[in-house]
Amino acid sequence: MNRRYQITSPIRFVAFLLIAMLLVISATIIVNGSDRGYGSDESTYTEIRIQSGDTLWDLAKEYGPSDEDVRKVVKRICNINGIVPEGLMPGQKIKIPNQL
């Protein structure tokens, strides 16, 4: 039951492999880079130490870009810091995008 496959056209086989690799790489970049249109320069963020009673919503309104929807700023803060909104702890440091 062992089948042996023979490559009849090496050029077509290599072309197929290149196209397949490009598709996989493109899909990976699209999935992983969907929220990274704002640059990753450290100077575009302000580091904030969480105080008791702080919420991401309030911090996003106070420190985030004023021309952007607060919900999007909260999502960006969560993505940048790898946190969930309910997981804030007093004393924790987080990065918040600066005003543009």
N, CA, C and O atoms as a GROMACS GRO file, in nm:
protein
  400
    1MET      N    1   0.079  -0.118   0.000
    1MET     CA    2   0.000   0.000   0.000
    1MET      C    3   0.085   0.127   0.000
    1MET      O    4   0.030   0.237   0.007
    2ASN      N    5   0.210   0.114  -0.008
    2ASN     CA    6   0.297   0.231  -0.016
    2ASN      C    7   0.293   0.288  -0.156
    2ASN      O    8   0.325   0.220  -0.254
    3ARG      N    9   0.253   0.414  -0.164
    3ARG     CA   10   0.252   0.481  -0.293
    3ARG      C   11   0.374   0.569  -0.303
    3ARG      O   12   0.412   0.635  -0.206
    4ARG      N   13   0.433   0.571  -0.415
    4ARG     CA   14   0.547   0.658  -0.439
    4ARG      C   15   0.503   0.765  -0.537
    4ARG      O   16   0.449   0.735  -0.644
    5TYR      N   17   0.526   0.885  -0.500
    5TYR     CA   18   0.490   0.996  -0.586
    5TYR      C   19   0.615   1.045  -0.658
    5TYR      O   20   0.724   1.047  -0.601
    6GLN      N   21   0.598   1.082  -0.779
    6GLN     CA   22   0.710   1.130  -0.858
    6GLN      C   23   0.680   1.273  -0.902
    6GLN      O   24   0.572   1.302  -0.953
    7ILE      N   25   0.777   1.360  -0.881
    7ILE     CA   26   0.762   1.499  -0.922
    7ILE      C   27   0.793   1.506  -1.071
    7ILE      O   28   0.906   1.482  -1.114
    8THR      N   29   0.691   1.539  -1.149
    8THR     CA   30   0.709   1.541  -1.294
    8THR      C   31   0.763   1.674  -1.343
    8THR      O   32   0.831   1.680  -1.446
    9SER      N   33   0.734   1.782  -1.270
    9SER     CA   34   0.783   1.914  -1.309
    9SER      C   35   0.840   1.983  -1.186
    9SER      O   36   0.765   2.040  -1.107
   10PRO      N   37   0.972   1.980  -1.170
   10PRO     CA   38   1.033   2.043  -1.052
   10PRO      C   39   1.003   2.193  -1.042
   10PRO      O   40   0.990   2.246  -0.932
   11ILE      N   41   0.993   2.260  -1.154
   11ILE     CA   42   0.966   2.404  -1.151
   11ILE      C   43   0.826   2.431  -1.095
   11ILE      O   44   0.807   2.521  -1.013
   12ARG      N   45   0.729   2.353  -1.140
   12ARG     CA   46   0.593   2.369  -1.090
   12ARG      C   47   0.584   2.334  -0.942
   12ARG      O   48   0.511   2.399  -0.867
   13PHE      N   49   0.657   2.234  -0.899
   13PHE     CA   50   0.658   2.194  -0.758
   13PHE      C   51   0.717   2.305  -0.671
   13PHE      O   52   0.661   2.337  -0.566
   14VAL      N   53   0.829   2.364  -0.713
   14VAL     CA   54   0.892   2.472  -0.638
   14VAL      C   55   0.800   2.594  -0.635
   14VAL      O   56   0.787   2.660  -0.532
   15ALA      N   57   0.736   2.624  -0.748
   15ALA     CA   58   0.642   2.736  -0.753
   15ALA      C   59   0.527   2.714  -0.655
   15ALA      O   60   0.486   2.806  -0.584
   16PHE      N   61   0.475   2.592  -0.651
   16PHE     CA   62   0.368   2.559  -0.557
   16PHE      C   63   0.414   2.580  -0.413
   16PHE      O   64   0.341   2.638  -0.332
   17LEU      N   65   0.533   2.532  -0.380
   17LEU     CA   66   0.584   2.548  -0.243
   17LEU      C   67   0.601   2.695  -0.207
   17LEU      O   68   0.567   2.735  -0.096
   18LEU      N   69   0.653   2.776  -0.299
   18LEU     CA   70   0.671   2.919  -0.272
   18LEU      C   71   0.538   2.989  -0.249
   18LEU      O   72   0.525   3.070  -0.157
   19ILE      N   73   0.439   2.958  -0.332
   19ILE     CA   74   0.308   3.020  -0.315
   19ILE      C   75   0.245   2.977  -0.183
   19ILE      O   76   0.186   3.059  -0.113
   20ALA      N   77   0.257   2.850  -0.149
   20ALA     CA   78   0.201   2.801  -0.023
   20ALA      C   79   0.268   2.869   0.096
   20ALA      O   80   0.200   2.908   0.191
   21MET      N   81   0.401   2.885   0.090
   21MET     CA   82   0.472   2.952   0.200
   21MET      C   83   0.430   3.099   0.210
   21MET      O   84   0.411   3.149   0.321
   22LEU      N   85   0.415   3.167   0.098
   22LEU     CA   86   0.371   3.306   0.100
   22LEU      C   87   0.231   3.320   0.160
   22LEU      O   88   0.205   3.414   0.236
   23LEU      N   89   0.142   3.228   0.127
   23LEU     CA   90   0.008   3.232   0.184
   23LEU      C   91   0.010   3.212   0.335
   23LEU      O   92  -0.061   3.281   0.408
   24VAL      N   93   0.089   3.118   0.382
   24VAL     CA   94   0.098   3.091   0.526
   24VAL      C   95   0.159   3.212   0.598
   24VAL      O   96   0.109   3.253   0.703
   25ILE      N   97   0.265   3.268   0.543
   25ILE     CA   98   0.329   3.384   0.606
   25ILE      C   99   0.234   3.503   0.606
   25ILE      O  100   0.223   3.573   0.707
   26SER      N  101   0.165   3.528   0.495
   26SER     CA  102   0.069   3.639   0.488
   26SER      C  103  -0.043   3.622   0.590
   26SER      O  104  -0.079   3.718   0.658
   27ALA      N  105  -0.097   3.504   0.600
   27ALA     CA  106  -0.204   3.479   0.696
   27ALA      C  107  -0.156   3.501   0.839
   27ALA      O  108  -0.228   3.556   0.921
   28THR      N  109  -0.035   3.458   0.868
   28THR     CA  110   0.021   3.477   1.002
   28THR      C  111   0.038   3.624   1.033
   28THR      O  112   0.006   3.668   1.143
   29ILE      N  113   0.088   3.702   0.938
   29ILE     CA  114   0.107   3.845   0.959
   29ILE      C  115  -0.027   3.915   0.979
   29ILE      O  116  -0.040   4.001   1.065
   30ILE      N  117  -0.125   3.878   0.900
   30ILE     CA  118  -0.257   3.941   0.912
   30ILE      C  119  -0.319   3.911   1.048
   30ILE      O  120  -0.374   4.001   1.112
   31VAL      N  121  -0.311   3.786   1.091
   31VAL     CA  122  -0.372   3.748   1.219
   31VAL      C  123  -0.298   3.812   1.336
   31VAL      O  124  -0.362   3.865   1.427
   32ASN      N  125  -0.167   3.808   1.336
   32ASN     CA  126  -0.090   3.860   1.448
   32ASN      C  127  -0.073   4.010   1.447
   32ASN      O  128  -0.052   4.070   1.553
   33GLY      N  129  -0.082   4.073   1.334
   33GLY     CA  130  -0.055   4.216   1.326
   33GLY      C  131  -0.178   4.302   1.308
   33GLY      O  132  -0.164   4.418   1.268
   34SER      N  133  -0.297   4.250   1.335
   34SER     CA  134  -0.417   4.325   1.307
   34SER      C  135  -0.433   4.449   1.392
   34SER      O  136  -0.493   4.546   1.346
   35ASP      N  137  -0.382   4.453   1.514
   35ASP     CA  138  -0.396   4.569   1.602
   35ASP      C  139  -0.266   4.645   1.619
   35ASP      O  140  -0.251   4.721   1.716
   36ARG      N  141  -0.173   4.629   1.530
   36ARG     CA  142  -0.043   4.691   1.549
   36ARG      C  143  -0.017   4.806   1.453
   36ARG      O  144   0.098   4.831   1.417
   37GLY      N  145  -0.119   4.873   1.411
   37GLY     CA  146  -0.104   4.983   1.318
   37GLY      C  147  -0.057   5.111   1.384
   37GLY      O  148  -0.049   5.214   1.317
   38TYR      N  149  -0.026   5.108   1.511
   38TYR     CA  150   0.009   5.228   1.584
   38TYR      C  151   0.157   5.239   1.614
   38TYR      O  152   0.199   5.332   1.684
   39GLY      N  153   0.237   5.148   1.565
   39GLY     CA  154   0.381   5.152   1.591
   39GLY      C  155   0.414   5.092   1.726
   39GLY      O  156   0.329   5.082   1.814
   40SER      N  157   0.538   5.052   1.742
   40SER     CA  158   0.579   4.991   1.868
   40SER      C  159   0.687   5.072   1.937
   40SER      O  160   0.757   5.019   2.024
   41ASP      N  161   0.703   5.196   1.900
   41ASP     CA  162   0.803   5.282   1.961
   41ASP      C  163   0.766   5.306   2.107
   41ASP      O  164   0.653   5.344   2.137
   42GLU      N  165   0.861   5.284   2.197
   42GLU     CA  166   0.837   5.300   2.340
   42GLU      C  167   0.795   5.443   2.374
   42GLU      O  168   0.724   5.462   2.473
   43SER      N  169   0.836   5.543   2.297
   43SER     CA  170   0.805   5.681   2.329
   43SER      C  171   0.659   5.715   2.304
   43SER      O  172   0.615   5.823   2.342
   44THR      N  173   0.582   5.628   2.242
   44THR     CA  174   0.442   5.655   2.217
   44THR      C  175   0.353   5.608   2.331
   44THR      O  176   0.230   5.611   2.318
   45TYR      N  177   0.411   5.566   2.442
   45TYR     CA  178   0.335   5.517   2.556
   45TYR      C  179   0.372   5.591   2.683
   45TYR      O  180   0.485   5.638   2.699
   46THR      N  181   0.275   5.602   2.773
   46THR     CA  182   0.298   5.654   2.907
   46THR      C  183   0.281   5.538   3.003
   46THR      O  184   0.183   5.464   2.995
   47GLU      N  185   0.376   5.522   3.095
   47GLU     CA  186   0.364   5.414   3.194
   47GLU      C  187   0.292   5.468   3.317
   47GLU      O  188   0.331   5.571   3.373
   48ILE      N  189   0.187   5.399   3.357
   48ILE     CA  190   0.102   5.440   3.469
   48ILE      C  191   0.105   5.332   3.576
   48ILE      O  192   0.100   5.213   3.546
   49ARG      N  193   0.114   5.375   3.703
   49ARG     CA  194   0.101   5.281   3.815
   49ARG      C  195  -0.045   5.285   3.861
   49ARG      O  196  -0.099   5.391   3.892
   50ILE      N  197  -0.108   5.169   3.865
   50ILE     CA  198  -0.249   5.158   3.900
   50ILE      C  199  -0.268   5.191   4.048
   50ILE      O  200  -0.198   5.140   4.135
   51GLN      N  201  -0.366   5.278   4.074
   51GLN     CA  202  -0.405   5.313   4.210
   51GLN      C  203  -0.536   5.240   4.243
   51GLN      O  204  -0.606   5.195   4.153
   52SER      N  205  -0.566   5.229   4.368
   52SER     CA  206  -0.691   5.166   4.410
   52SER      C  207  -0.809   5.245   4.352
   52SER      O  208  -0.814   5.367   4.364
   53GLY      N  209  -0.902   5.175   4.289
   53GLY     CA  210  -1.019   5.239   4.230
   53GLY      C  211  -1.004   5.274   4.084
   53GLY      O  212  -1.102   5.313   4.021
   54ASP      N  213  -0.883   5.263   4.026
   54ASP     CA  214  -0.863   5.292   3.884
   54ASP      C  215  -0.930   5.188   3.797
   54ASP      O  216  -0.932   5.069   3.831
   55THR      N  217  -0.986   5.233   3.686
   55THR     CA  218  -1.040   5.141   3.586
   55THR      C  219  -0.974   5.171   3.453
   55THR      O  220  -0.928   5.283   3.430
   56LEU      N  221  -0.968   5.072   3.367
   56LEU     CA  222  -0.910   5.095   3.235
   56LEU      C  223  -0.989   5.200   3.158
   56LEU      O  224  -0.931   5.278   3.082
   57TRP      N  225  -1.119   5.201   3.175
   57TRP     CA  226  -1.203   5.297   3.106
   57TRP      C  227  -1.163   5.441   3.144
   57TRP      O  228  -1.144   5.526   3.057
   58ASP      N  229  -1.149   5.467   3.276
   58ASP     CA  230  -1.110   5.600   3.323
   58ASP      C  231  -0.970   5.637   3.277
   58ASP      O  232  -0.946   5.750   3.234
   59LEU      N  233  -0.877   5.542   3.284
   59LEU     CA  234  -0.739   5.570   3.241
   59LEU      C  235  -0.733   5.596   3.091
   59LEU      O  236  -0.658   5.683   3.047
   60ALA      N  237  -0.811   5.522   3.013
   60ALA     CA  238  -0.813   5.543   2.868
   60ALA      C  239  -0.868   5.681   2.835
   60ALA      O  240  -0.818   5.748   2.744
   61LYS      N  241  -0.972   5.724   2.908
   61LYS     CA  242  -1.028   5.858   2.883
   61LYS      C  243  -0.930   5.967   2.924
   61LYS      O  244  -0.920   6.070   2.857
   62GLU      N  245  -0.859   5.946   3.034
   62GLU     CA  246  -0.769   6.050   3.087
   62GLU      C  247  -0.639   6.060   3.008
   62GLU      O  248  -0.596   6.170   2.975
   63TYR      N  249  -0.575   5.947   2.978
   63TYR     CA  250  -0.441   5.948   2.918
   63TYR      C  251  -0.439   5.912   2.769
   63TYR      O  252  -0.344   5.947   2.699
   64GLY      N  253  -0.541   5.844   2.721
   64GLY     CA  254  -0.540   5.797   2.583
   64GLY      C  255  -0.569   5.908   2.483
   64GLY      O  256  -0.603   6.020   2.521
   65PRO      N  257  -0.554   5.877   2.355
   65PRO     CA  258  -0.583   5.976   2.250
   65PRO      C  259  -0.728   6.022   2.258
   65PRO      O  260  -0.819   5.940   2.264
   66SER      N  261  -0.750   6.153   2.258
   66SER     CA  262  -0.885   6.208   2.273
   66SER      C  263  -0.969   6.191   2.148
   66SER      O  264  -1.092   6.197   2.155
   67ASP      N  265  -0.905   6.171   2.033
   67ASP     CA  266  -0.979   6.158   1.908
   67ASP      C  267  -1.016   6.014   1.875
   67ASP      O  268  -1.063   5.986   1.764
   68GLU      N  269  -0.994   5.922   1.969
   68GLU     CA  270  -1.020   5.781   1.944
   68GLU      C  271  -1.126   5.729   2.039
   68GLU      O  272  -1.134   5.773   2.154
   69ASP      N  273  -1.208   5.636   1.992
   69ASP     CA  274  -1.311   5.575   2.074
   69ASP      C  275  -1.247   5.509   2.197
   69ASP      O  276  -1.149   5.436   2.185
   70VAL      N  277  -1.304   5.536   2.315
   70VAL     CA  278  -1.247   5.486   2.440
   70VAL      C  279  -1.242   5.334   2.441
   70VAL      O  280  -1.149   5.276   2.498
   71ARG      N  281  -1.340   5.268   2.380
   71ARG     CA  282  -1.341   5.122   2.377
   71ARG      C  283  -1.220   5.068   2.301
   71ARG      O  284  -1.161   4.967   2.341
   72LYS      N  285  -1.183   5.136   2.193
   72LYS     CA  286  -1.065   5.093   2.116
   72LYS      C  287  -0.938   5.117   2.196
   72LYS      O  288  -0.845   5.036   2.190
   73VAL      N  289  -0.933   5.227   2.271
   73VAL     CA  290  -0.815   5.254   2.354
   73VAL      C  291  -0.802   5.148   2.463
   73VAL      O  292  -0.691   5.101   2.490
   74VAL      N  293  -0.913   5.111   2.525
   74VAL     CA  294  -0.910   5.006   2.629
   74VAL      C  295  -0.860   4.876   2.569
   74VAL      O  296  -0.780   4.806   2.630
   75LYS      N  297  -0.908   4.842   2.450
   75LYS     CA  298  -0.863   4.718   2.384
   75LYS      C  299  -0.713   4.725   2.356
   75LYS      O  300  -0.642   4.627   2.377
   76ARG      N  301  -0.666   4.839   2.307
   76ARG     CA  302  -0.522   4.854   2.280
   76ARG      C  303  -0.440   4.841   2.408
   76ARG      O  304  -0.334   4.777   2.408
   77ILE      N  305  -0.489   4.900   2.517
   77ILE     CA  306  -0.418   4.890   2.646
   77ILE      C  307  -0.408   4.743   2.687
   77ILE      O  308  -0.302   4.697   2.731
   78CYS      N  309  -0.518   4.670   2.673
   78CYS     CA  310  -0.518   4.528   2.710
   78CYS      C  311  -0.419   4.450   2.622
   78CYS      O  312  -0.344   4.366   2.673
   79ASN      N  313  -0.419   4.478   2.491
   79ASN     CA  314  -0.327   4.407   2.400
   79ASN      C  315  -0.182   4.441   2.428
   79ASN      O  316  -0.097   4.352   2.428
   80ILE      N  317  -0.153   4.567   2.451
   80ILE     CA  318  -0.014   4.610   2.476
   80ILE      C  319   0.041   4.546   2.602
   80ILE      O  320   0.157   4.504   2.606
   81ASN      N  321  -0.043   4.538   2.706
   81ASN     CA  322   0.003   4.491   2.836
   81ASN      C  323  -0.028   4.344   2.864
   81ASN      O  324   0.016   4.290   2.966
   82GLY      N  325  -0.103   4.279   2.776
   82GLY     CA  326  -0.137   4.139   2.797
   82GLY      C  327  -0.225   4.119   2.919
   82GLY      O  328  -0.204   4.025   2.996
   83ILE      N  329  -0.323   4.206   2.937
   83ILE     CA  330  -0.411   4.199   3.054
   83ILE      C  331  -0.556   4.194   3.010
   83ILE      O  332  -0.588   4.213   2.892
   84VAL      N  333  -0.644   4.168   3.106
   84VAL     CA  334  -0.788   4.180   3.085
   84VAL      C  335  -0.836   4.293   3.174
   84VAL      O  336  -0.776   4.319   3.278
   85PRO      N  337  -0.944   4.362   3.135
   85PRO     CA  338  -0.989   4.478   3.213
   85PRO      C  339  -1.017   4.447   3.359
   85PRO      O  340  -0.995   4.532   3.446
   86GLU      N  341  -1.064   4.328   3.387
   86GLU     CA  342  -1.097   4.293   3.526
   86GLU      C  343  -0.974   4.257   3.608
   86GLU      O  344  -0.985   4.237   3.729
   87GLY      N  345  -0.857   4.247   3.544
   87GLY     CA  346  -0.739   4.199   3.613
   87GLY      C  347  -0.646   4.307   3.667
   87GLY      O  348  -0.532   4.277   3.702
   88LEU      N  349  -0.692   4.431   3.676
   88LEU     CA  350  -0.606   4.538   3.727
   88LEU      C  351  -0.586   4.522   3.877
   88LEU      O  352  -0.680   4.493   3.951
   89MET      N  353  -0.462   4.542   3.920
   89MET     CA  354  -0.427   4.533   4.062
   89MET      C  355  -0.357   4.661   4.102
   89MET      O  356  -0.272   4.710   4.027
   90PRO      N  357  -0.388   4.718   4.219
   90PRO     CA  358  -0.317   4.837   4.266
   90PRO      C  359  -0.166   4.809   4.272
   90PRO      O  360  -0.123   4.703   4.318
   91GLY      N  361  -0.088   4.907   4.226
   91GLY     CA  362   0.057   4.893   4.223
   91GLY      C  363   0.110   4.839   4.092
   91GLY      O  364   0.230   4.850   4.065
   92GLN      N  365   0.025   4.783   4.010
   92GLN     CA  366   0.064   4.730   3.879
   92GLN      C  367   0.099   4.845   3.786
   92GLN      O  368   0.035   4.951   3.791
   93LYS      N  369   0.200   4.826   3.701
   93LYS     CA  370   0.236   4.926   3.601
   93LYS      C  371   0.185   4.880   3.465
   93LYS      O  372   0.202   4.765   3.426
   94ILE      N  373   0.122   4.974   3.393
   94ILE     CA  374   0.075   4.945   3.258
   94ILE      C  375   0.116   5.058   3.164
   94ILE      O  376   0.143   5.170   3.208
   95LYS      N  377   0.121   5.027   3.035
   95LYS     CA  378   0.150   5.127   2.933
   95LYS      C  379   0.020   5.171   2.869
   95LYS      O  380  -0.066   5.089   2.838
   96ILE      N  381   0.007   5.304   2.849
   96ILE     CA  382  -0.111   5.361   2.785
   96ILE      C  383  -0.064   5.442   2.665
   96ILE      O  384   0.031   5.520   2.677
   97PRO      N  385  -0.130   5.426   2.548
   97PRO     CA  386  -0.090   5.503   2.431
   97PRO      C  387  -0.105   5.654   2.457
   97PRO      O  388  -0.203   5.697   2.518
   98ASN      N  389  -0.009   5.732   2.410
   98ASN     CA  390  -0.012   5.878   2.428
   98ASN      C  391  -0.110   5.944   2.334
   98ASN      O  392  -0.160   5.883   2.239
   99GLN      N  393  -0.138   6.071   2.365
   99GLN     CA  394  -0.215   6.155   2.273
   99GLN      C  395  -0.140   6.165   2.144
   99GLN      O  396  -0.017   6.172   2.144
  100LEU      N  397  -0.210   6.165   2.032
  100LEU     CA  398  -0.145   6.177   1.902
  100LEU      C  399  -0.140   6.320   1.858
  100LEU      O  400  -0.090   6.351   1.750
   0.00000   0.00000   0.00000
